Amino acid sequence: MVYEMIISERFIDDYGRIKVYGMRVYRESILNEIYEVEDISSRADEVIALLELAAKHKMLPVHLEDVVYDFISYSF
């Protein structure tokens, strides 16, 4: 499995342009099975922690959206 951070920009009213961080997960042997969520957090350290957790538990790409949803739900 490959777990990567995605960095992009978003425009937020009252804040302007900010960097946001997301995740991409795929199997090297199956390149058409790529899952990604672009905007998980504006804090890179949170996404790095989530990437490390996903890698530690060998999370399958198909579970990325559910894991991100749970992560965001518990963050608030």
Secondary structure, DSSP 8 states (H G I E B T S, - for coil): -EEEEEEEEEEETTTEEEEEEEEEEEETTEEEEEEEEEEEES-HHHHHHHHHHHHHTT--GGGHHHHHHHHHHHH-
